[in-house]
């Protein structure tokens, strides 16, 4: 088995592209022995992951919204899905919005007013759809130490202010999980996330519920 995995990894190394700076997927779950990978880690195209006996990993791809549960074997991370050798993979397409999972520098540095002018019209002058989260409890990637403010923009709702420090953060101190904190937003509501100089408009899908939702469907990256 070890010789097969070694040969497999060698073949992957020849085929794998250079590691990209932009992450392709986020690790939603790790079971058993998986060296060098932890819950909520990002992985880039070209990353090779070796799964020990009875080990498994769940990857959710930011661009394709593919969610993979992989058991044992060797995994080569791709741009939109993985290649798996000597293991088993189960894939499902989950509701997610790649625009919500990836915050551009342009959007991050705009003022609130400019953000809304940009988001309210598309290239043809019609209304543009805000980046959408498919769970009522966002998982926010943000640098620890600041204060995250969430404001409702299409109706009246108390403003939420969250100090991003200490035990409030999860995933190695890189994420704030509304679900873990017992906080929810309103299905169908439009919001503005404010973190320092960053302003980011988003909405909650009208059919979102408080049921457990894959990370990729509620991920909001503010960093």
N, C-alpha and C positions, 0 to 999 in steps of 0.2 A: 504493500500500500504506500509506504513512504517513498519507494522508488518511482511509483506511478505519479505521486504528487510532485516529486522533484522534477520529473520529466515534463509534467504539465506546467509547472511554474516556469520552467525554462522556455517552453513554447510560448507562454504568455508574455514573457519578458521580451522575446523577439518581436512579438506582434503588438505589444502595448505602445502607445504613443507617449511622448514626454508628458509628465504630469502637468496638468493645466492648473492655473491659479484659481479659476472659477470652479466652485464645487458643483458636482453633478447631482449628488444625492445626500440625504440625511439619514443617519442610522436611527431607526425607530425602536429597535429592540435587539438585544444580544442575549443569547442563551448558551451556556456551556463555555468551553475554552476557545476564545477568539483573540489571538494576540494583537496588540496594537490598535484595537478598536473599542470604543466605548459608546454608550447610549448618548444620542444627540451629537455625535461627531459628524462633521461633513467629510465626504470623500470625493476626490476628483477623478476624472477620466484617466485610466491607466493604473489606478490603484489595484494592487493584488491583495486579496484577503484569503487567508487559509483558515478553514474551519476544522476544528478537531472532531474526533468521534462524538456523535450525538449533539454536536454544537449546531446552532442556527443563528441567522441574522436576518433582520428585516430592514430593507432599504427602500426609501421612497425617493423617486427621481423628481427633481424640481421642475424640469422642462416638460417631460412627457406625462407626469402624474401617474406613472407606473409604480405600483407598490409590490415589492418582491419579498417573499419569505423563502430563504435559501437554507437548506439543510446539508451539512457536511460538504466536503470537496474544496475546490479552489474557485474563487470568484475574481473575475476581471471586471472592474467597474467601467462602464461605457458612458456615452453622453446622454443616452435616453433609456438604456436598460443594460443589464449585466450579461456577461458570458460565463457560464458555469461548467466546470469539468468535474467529473467524479462525484457529483452531488445532485440534489433535486431542487428545483425552483418552482414556486407557484406564484403566478402574476395576476394582479387585478388592477383595473383602471379605477382610480378613486377621484371624487370631485376635488379639484384644486385649481388655483389660478396662479400661473407662473409669474404674473405681474405682481401679485401680492407677496410671493416668496422672494422676489428680487427687487430691491429698492435701488433705483439709479441715483447717481450722484446729482444729476440735475434736479430730480424730485426732492432729494434730501436737502438741498441747499436753497430751495425756493421758500419764499414767505407763504403764510397761509393763504393770503388773498391771491397770489400768483398761482399757487397750487390749484385752487378752485377754478380760476379762469382757464387753466390748462385742462383740468379734468372734465369741465362742463361742456366742452365742445370737441368733436372729433375733427378729422382732416376735411370732412365735407360740410362742416358747420352744424352737424346735428349733435344731439346729446351723446356723450361718451359714457361708457360703463366704467364705474369705479372698480379698481381691483377688489376681488371678492373673497371673503373667508367663508368656509362652509361649516364652521362650528361657532357657537355663541361664546366660547371661551378661547380667545386667541393665545397662541404661543409666540411671545415677542422676543426676538433676538435683539439685545441691546447691551451696551457697555455698562457694567456695574458702576454705581456711584452717583448717577444722576437721578432725576425725577421724571417719570413718565406721566404725561397728562393725556387723558382720553376725553374728547369733547364730542357730544352729539351735534350734528350740523343740520339735520332735517327735522328736528323736533326738540321738545324740552326733555331734558334728562340730566340728573346730577353729574357734574364733572367728576371724573375719577383721577385722583393723584396718587401715584405709587412710587415711593422711594425704592430705588433699585439697589439694595444693599443686603449684605449678610444672608440669612437663611431664606430671604424672599427669592433669591436667585437659584436656578437649578442648571443641570447640564454643565457642570464645571464653572458656574458663575456667569454663564453667557446668555441665559434665557430667563424670562419671567413667564410663568405658566398661570394664566387666569383660572384654569380648571383646578390646579393644585391649591390656589388661593380661594377657591369657591366663589369667584367673580364671573359674571356673565354680562354680555351685551344683548341688544334687542334684535331679533330676526327682522331683516328688511331695513334696519337702521343704517344711516351713513355717519361716518365718524372722521375725526381728525386726531391722529396721534402726534403729540408734540414731545420732543426730547431734545432739549437744548435748542440749537438753531435748526433742527430738522423738523419738517412738517410733512406728514404723509396722510393723504386722504384714502379711505377704504370703506367698504360696506360689508355688512353681514348678510349672507344669502337669506332670502325670505323663508326658505324651508329649513333653515338651520335649527337644530334642537340641542338640548343639553346632553344627549346620548354621547358615549365615547366616540370621538372622531379621529381619524388618522392625523398624525402631526402635519403632514404635507397640506392637508385641507384647511388648517387654521394657523399656518406659519406666517408671521409678519416680521420681515427682516428690516430692522431700523439701523443696522450697522453694516 
